[in-house]
Amino acid sequence: MLYYAVVFLVVALIAAALGFSGIAGTAAGIAKILFVVFLVLFVLSMVFGRRRPSV
């Protein structure tokens, strides 16, 4: 998921450099959403993935 966030960020940067502001804004918005989802899933996996095995 982080890979897709970086891809959309690169697309947004290239589109902004070429003057496509609508596409750049949309791609940047998608990149932000994907990055936030990645962070939430990462934190949840750190919290719930550290359980001790039951004895």
C-alpha positions as CSV (number, residue, x, y, z in Angstrom):
1,M,0.0,0.0,0.0
2,L,2.9,2.3,0.7
3,Y,4.1,1.5,-2.8
4,Y,0.9,2.8,-4.3
5,A,1.0,6.0,-2.2
6,V,4.5,6.7,-3.5
7,V,3.4,6.0,-7.1
8,F,0.5,8.4,-6.8
9,L,2.8,11.0,-5.3
10,V,5.2,10.7,-8.2
11,V,2.3,10.9,-10.7
12,A,1.1,14.1,-8.9
13,L,4.5,15.6,-9.0
14,I,4.9,14.9,-12.7
15,A,1.4,16.1,-13.5
16,A,2.0,19.3,-11.5
17,A,5.3,19.9,-13.4
18,L,3.5,19.6,-16.7
19,G,0.7,21.9,-15.7
20,F,-2.1,19.4,-15.2
21,S,-3.4,20.8,-11.9
22,G,-6.6,18.8,-11.8
23,I,-4.9,15.5,-12.2
24,A,-2.1,16.5,-9.8
25,G,-4.6,17.5,-7.1
26,T,-6.5,14.2,-7.5
27,A,-3.4,12.1,-7.4
28,A,-2.0,14.0,-4.4
29,G,-5.4,13.4,-2.6
30,I,-5.3,9.7,-3.3
31,A,-1.7,9.5,-2.2
32,K,-2.6,11.2,1.1
33,I,-5.5,8.8,1.7
34,L,-3.4,5.7,0.9
35,F,-0.6,7.0,3.2
36,V,-3.0,7.5,6.1
37,V,-4.5,4.0,5.6
38,F,-1.0,2.6,5.5
39,L,-0.1,4.3,8.8
40,V,-3.3,3.1,10.5
41,L,-2.8,-0.5,9.4
42,F,0.9,-0.3,10.4
43,V,0.1,0.9,13.9
44,L,-2.7,-1.7,14.3
45,S,-0.3,-4.5,13.2
46,M,2.3,-3.3,15.7
47,V,-0.2,-3.2,18.5
48,F,-2.0,-6.5,17.8
49,G,0.9,-8.4,16.3
50,R,2.9,-8.3,19.6
51,R,0.7,-10.7,21.5
52,R,2.4,-13.3,23.7
53,P,1.7,-16.9,22.8
54,S,-0.8,-18.6,25.2
55,V,0.8,-21.1,27.5
